[in-house]
Amino acid sequence: MIKSKIIAFTLFLFISTLGISQEGYQMKPNEEYTEIDFLSSYYDQDGDNGAVTGGIGTEKLTDVANIIVINMPLDSTNSINISAGLDIYSSASTDNIDSNPSSASSMDARAYANVGYSKKILSSGLTIGARVGFSAEYDYKSINGGINLAKEFNNGNTELSFSGQAFIDNWETFFPEELRSTVSVPTTSRKSYNGQVTWSQVINTRMQVSFSLEAIYMDGLLSTPFHRVYFADQALPDIERLPSSRLKIPLAVRFNYKPTDKIVLRSYYRFYTDDFGITGHTASLEVPIHISDSWSIAPFYRFHMQSGADYFLPFGEHRSTDEFYTSDYDLSELSSHKYGLGVSYAPLYGLARLKMPFSKNILLMKESSLRVSRYTRDTGLTGFAVALGLSFRI
């Protein structure tokens, strides 16, 4: 009921703006060039609260992620967006699904791709779009589809947008070795639906603000079948058990301010609540500083805190008579800090130019960037990430 009311309200809010007239306003058409962005990142973490072993044990994980995003205009009003990625990870914790792990870590990969189409109606300031995609990993397959609508008015200084998406996931279940003959799950599928409405406003040449409201509803297998839970009243563990539905409500605000021509303050705050009993607050600040016409640096910091889920207890503190239980510290009460620095180099005429074969087009490498961050959590988890980005234009 709550989910349907929120979605209905967001749709009503968006549709009610479609009739706003903009006499003399003409929406900006698509650019005449194709944009290509490539990002490669490395992430490493460690901790002592592995959910696979019931909230104790290693959380060692490394992940190498690569993604390419192509935005290609077909003409002044129609465009296609394509994204594809591959993550290769090594996880010591998932290798503990068996009691006698074969190595120090277990490796696997996730591949995904999405294709989107959008059309602008220049005279009305309206953009409509749709997208489809898939994701595949060793234990699950997922397909998704969605729509997006955006309406510009107030001479382009105001935008109201709505996006909706659905995910259909199917799991291949893997249970802890000692429980495989005794446990089962009621379903191996999961469906997720989300709708988001965002209001963006240009206040003046130095200030912009946006507000967003989102609703996410999940139904099906929400627990992870190879997470163990240990009890206070019996020796034999069980697998993690969670409700079959979950409603999440995030509300967020962004505020960007440019105090000088060289400095931008990008601030963000999000409030989160769900029916698992978690309430969270996230705040971040990023400060891009243009130190020359080509170079910029961007120190950033993010703080997050949340209450614990109703179903979380540490290792050995649950009762076997409970209906739901987890010892996954992602669902515990926690606070975290993430901080780092980004550096980008974007000379006026680009880093390099290459004439494309069999074409008059030029491939321009216009920007390179490097971003390094450190993550700490009061549960003892720590992480380090480095990302390299390259931007091209055809």
C-alpha positions in Angstrom: 0.0 0.0 0.0 2.8 2.5 0.9 4.7 1.5 -2.2 1.7 2.2 -4.5 0.9 5.5 -2.9 4.5 6.7 -3.3 4.7 5.7 -6.9 1.3 7.2 -7.7 2.3 10.5 -6.1 5.6 10.7 -8.0 3.8 10.0 -11.3 1.2 12.6 -10.5 3.8 15.2 -9.7 5.6 14.6 -13.0 2.5 14.4 -15.2 1.1 17.6 -13.6 4.1 19.5 -15.0 3.8 18.3 -18.6 1.2 20.9 -19.4 3.3 23.9 -18.3 3.7 26.1 -21.3 7.0 27.7 -22.2 6.4 30.3 -24.9 9.4 30.9 -26.9 11.6 28.3 -25.2 13.6 25.8 -27.3 15.2 22.9 -25.6 19.0 22.4 -26.4 19.4 19.7 -29.1 21.9 16.8 -29.0 25.5 17.5 -29.6 26.9 16.3 -32.9 29.7 14.1 -31.4 29.8 10.8 -29.7 31.1 10.6 -26.1 33.0 7.6 -24.8 34.1 7.2 -21.2 36.2 4.3 -19.8 36.8 3.6 -16.2 39.0 1.0 -14.6 39.2 0.6 -10.8 40.9 -1.6 -8.2 39.4 -2.2 -4.7 40.8 -4.0 -1.8 39.2 -4.6 1.6 39.7 -6.6 4.8 38.0 -7.1 8.1 37.0 -9.8 10.7 33.2 -10.1 10.4 32.7 -12.4 7.4 29.0 -13.2 6.9 29.8 -16.5 5.3 31.3 -17.7 8.6 28.5 -16.3 10.8 29.9 -12.8 11.5 33.4 -13.8 12.3 36.4 -14.5 10.1 37.9 -12.8 7.1 36.2 -10.2 4.9 39.2 -10.1 2.5 38.1 -9.1 -1.0 39.8 -7.6 -4.1 37.9 -6.4 -7.1 39.0 -5.2 -10.5 36.2 -3.4 -12.4 36.2 -2.1 -15.9 33.3 -0.2 -17.6 32.8 1.6 -20.9 30.0 4.0 -21.5 29.1 5.3 -25.0 26.6 8.1 -25.6 25.9 8.3 -29.4 23.5 10.9 -30.9 21.6 9.7 -33.9 20.4 13.2 -34.8 19.5 16.4 -33.0 16.7 14.7 -30.9 17.5 10.9 -30.8 20.4 9.2 -29.0 21.6 5.8 -27.8 23.5 5.1 -24.7 25.4 1.8 -24.3 27.3 0.7 -21.2 29.1 -2.6 -20.5 31.4 -3.8 -17.8 33.3 -6.7 -16.3 34.2 -7.2 -12.6 36.8 -9.8 -11.6 37.0 -10.4 -7.9 38.8 -12.6 -5.4 37.0 -13.3 -2.1 38.5 -15.2 0.8 35.2 -15.2 2.6 33.2 -16.9 -0.1 35.8 -19.5 -0.3 34.7 -20.5 3.2 31.4 -21.8 2.0 33.2 -25.1 2.3 34.9 -26.0 5.6 38.1 -27.0 3.8 38.8 -24.1 1.4 41.0 -25.1 -1.5 42.9 -21.9 -1.6 43.4 -18.6 0.2 40.6 -17.0 -2.0 38.0 -17.7 -4.5 37.8 -15.9 -7.9 34.9 -15.1 -10.1 33.6 -12.5 -12.5 30.4 -10.5 -13.2 29.6 -9.2 -16.7 26.8 -6.7 -17.5 25.5 -4.5 -20.3 22.8 -2.0 -20.8 21.3 -0.3 -23.8 19.2 2.9 -23.6 17.3 5.1 -26.1 16.2 8.6 -25.6 14.2 11.2 -27.6 14.0 14.9 -27.1 10.9 16.9 -28.0 12.6 20.3 -28.4 9.5 22.5 -28.5 8.1 21.2 -25.2 11.4 20.5 -23.2 10.4 16.9 -22.8 12.8 13.9 -22.9 11.6 10.3 -23.0 13.7 7.2 -22.8 13.8 3.4 -22.2 16.5 1.0 -21.4 17.2 -2.8 -21.1 20.1 -4.7 -19.7 21.4 -7.9 -18.1 23.9 -9.0 -15.5 25.5 -12.4 -15.0 27.6 -13.9 -12.2 28.5 -17.4 -11.1 25.4 -17.8 -8.9 22.8 -15.5 -10.4 21.4 -14.1 -13.7 19.5 -10.8 -13.9 17.6 -8.9 -16.6 16.3 -5.4 -16.2 14.3 -2.8 -18.0 13.2 0.8 -17.3 11.8 4.1 -18.5 12.8 7.7 -17.9 11.0 11.0 -18.4 12.4 14.5 -17.9 10.7 17.9 -18.4 12.5 21.2 -18.6 10.7 24.4 -18.0 11.5 27.9 -16.6 13.7 28.5 -19.7 15.7 25.3 -18.9 16.5 26.4 -15.3 14.2 23.8 -13.8 13.9 20.1 -14.5 11.6 17.5 -13.1 12.5 13.9 -14.0 11.0 10.5 -13.3 12.7 7.1 -13.7 11.3 3.6 -13.1 13.1 0.3 -13.4 12.5 -3.4 -12.7 15.0 -6.2 -12.1 14.3 -9.9 -12.3 17.0 -12.1 -10.7 17.4 -15.8 -10.5 19.8 -17.5 -8.1 21.7 -20.8 -8.3 21.8 -21.6 -4.7 25.0 -22.6 -2.9 24.7 -23.7 0.7 27.4 -24.1 3.4 29.0 -27.6 3.1 27.7 -29.0 6.4 24.1 -27.8 5.7 23.5 -28.9 2.1 21.4 -32.0 3.0 19.2 -30.2 5.6 18.4 -26.7 4.4 16.4 -25.1 1.6 15.0 -21.8 0.5 11.3 -21.1 -0.5 12.3 -19.5 -3.9 15.4 -18.8 -6.0 14.1 -15.7 -7.7 13.9 -12.0 -6.7 12.1 -9.1 -8.2 13.0 -5.5 -7.5 11.1 -2.3 -8.6 12.2 1.2 -8.1 10.8 4.6 -9.0 12.5 8.0 -8.5 11.4 11.6 -9.0 14.0 14.4 -9.0 13.5 18.1 -9.0 16.6 20.1 -10.1 16.8 23.9 -10.0 19.4 26.5 -11.2 19.2 29.2 -8.6 21.7 31.5 -10.2 25.0 31.2 -12.1 26.7 30.0 -8.9 24.1 27.8 -7.2 22.2 24.7 -8.1 20.0 22.4 -6.0 18.2 19.1 -6.5 15.8 17.0 -4.4 15.0 13.4 -5.0 12.5 10.9 -3.6 12.9 7.2 -4.3 10.9 4.0 -3.5 12.5 0.5 -3.9 10.4 -2.6 -3.4 12.0 -6.1 -3.4 10.2 -9.4 -3.4 11.6 -13.0 -3.3 14.9 -14.4 -2.1 16.4 -11.5 -0.1 18.8 -13.5 2.1 22.1 -14.9 0.9 22.0 -18.7 1.0 25.6 -19.3 1.8 25.7 -16.9 4.9 25.8 -18.9 8.1 24.1 -18.0 11.4 25.2 -19.4 14.7 22.9 -19.7 17.8 23.1 -19.3 21.5 20.9 -22.4 22.1 22.2 -25.0 19.7 25.5 -25.9 18.1 24.4 -26.5 14.5 24.2 -23.3 12.4 21.6 -22.4 9.9 21.6 -20.3 6.8 20.6 -16.6 6.9 16.8 -16.1 7.0 15.2 -12.8 6.0 11.7 -11.7 5.1 10.6 -12.2 1.5 9.8 -8.5 0.9 11.5 -5.2 1.6 10.6 -1.6 1.1 13.3 1.1 1.0 12.7 4.9 1.0 15.7 7.2 0.3 15.3 11.0 0.2 18.3 13.1 -1.0 19.3 16.7 -1.6 22.3 18.0 -3.5 23.6 21.6 -3.3 26.4 22.9 -5.5 27.9 26.3 -4.9 30.7 28.0 -6.9 32.2 30.7 -4.5 34.9 31.6 -7.1 35.7 30.8 -10.7 38.2 28.2 -9.5 36.4 26.4 -6.7 33.1 24.4 -6.6 31.5 23.0 -3.4 29.4 19.9 -4.1 27.4 18.8 -1.1 25.0 15.9 -0.7 22.8 14.5 2.0 20.6 11.4 2.0 18.1 10.1 4.6 17.3 6.4 4.3 14.7 4.1 6.0 13.3 0.6 5.3 11.0 -1.9 6.8 13.9 -4.0 8.0 14.3 -1.4 10.8 17.3 0.4 9.3 17.5 4.2 9.4 20.5 5.8 7.8 22.1 9.2 7.2 24.8 9.9 4.6 26.5 13.3 4.0 29.3 14.1 1.6 31.3 17.1 0.4 33.6 17.3 -2.7 35.6 20.4 -3.6 36.9 20.5 -7.2 39.7 23.1 -7.5 40.9 24.3 -10.8 44.6 24.9 -10.3 45.2 25.8 -14.0 43.4 25.7 -17.3 44.3 22.0 -17.6 44.6 20.6 -14.1 42.1 20.2 -11.3 42.1 18.4 -8.0 39.1 17.3 -5.9 39.4 16.3 -2.3 36.2 14.6 -1.0 34.8 13.1 2.2 31.7 11.0 3.0 30.2 10.1 6.3 27.6 7.4 6.8 25.8 6.1 9.9 22.9 3.7 10.2 20.9 1.7 12.9 21.0 -2.1 12.8 18.3 -4.2 11.1 15.7 -5.8 13.4 17.1 -9.3 12.4 20.8 -8.7 13.1 22.8 -10.1 16.0 26.5 -11.0 16.2 28.0 -14.5 16.2 26.3 -16.9 18.5 23.6 -14.5 19.9 20.5 -15.5 17.9 17.9 -18.0 19.1 17.1 -20.9 16.9 13.4 -20.2 17.5 13.6 -16.8 15.8 11.8 -16.5 12.5 14.4 -14.3 10.8 18.1 -13.9 11.6 21.4 -12.6 10.0 24.9 -11.9 11.2 25.9 -9.9 8.1 27.5 -6.7 9.4 26.3 -4.7 6.4 22.9 -4.9 8.3 24.4 -3.9 11.7 24.5 -0.6 13.4 27.6 1.1 12.0 29.3 4.3 11.0 31.8 4.8 8.2 34.2 7.3 6.7 35.4 7.6 3.1 37.9 10.2 2.0 40.3 10.7 -0.8 41.5 12.8 -3.7 40.7 13.1 -7.4 43.0 14.6 -10.0 42.1 15.3 -13.6 43.9 16.6 -16.6 41.9 18.2 -19.5 43.9 20.5 -21.8 41.9 22.8 -24.0 42.7 21.0 -27.2 42.7 17.5 -25.7 45.5 15.0 -24.8 45.7 13.3 -28.2 44.0 13.2 -31.6 43.8 10.3 -34.0 42.2 10.3 -37.4 39.9 7.3 -37.6 40.4 4.9 -40.5 37.9 4.9 -43.4 36.3 8.0 -41.9 36.7 11.8 -41.7 36.1 11.7 -38.0 38.7 12.5 -35.4 39.0 10.5 -32.1 39.9 13.0 -29.4 41.2 12.0 -26.0 39.9 14.9 -24.0 40.4 14.1 -20.3 42.2 11.7 -18.0 41.5 11.4 -14.3 42.8 9.5 -11.2 40.8 9.0 -8.0 42.1 7.4 -4.8 40.0 6.8 -1.7 40.2 5.1 1.7 37.2 3.6 3.5 37.0 2.8 7.2 34.1 1.4 9.3 33.7 1.1 13.0 33.1 -2.6 12.7 36.8 -2.9 11.7 36.4 -3.1 8.0 38.8 -1.1 5.9 39.1 -0.6 2.2 41.3 1.1 -0.4 40.3 2.0 -4.0 42.0 3.6 -7.0 40.3 4.4 -10.3 41.5 5.6 -13.6 39.2 7.4 -16.1 39.6 8.3 -19.7 37.2 10.4 -21.8 37.0 10.4 -25.5 35.0 12.3 -28.2 34.4 11.4 -31.8 
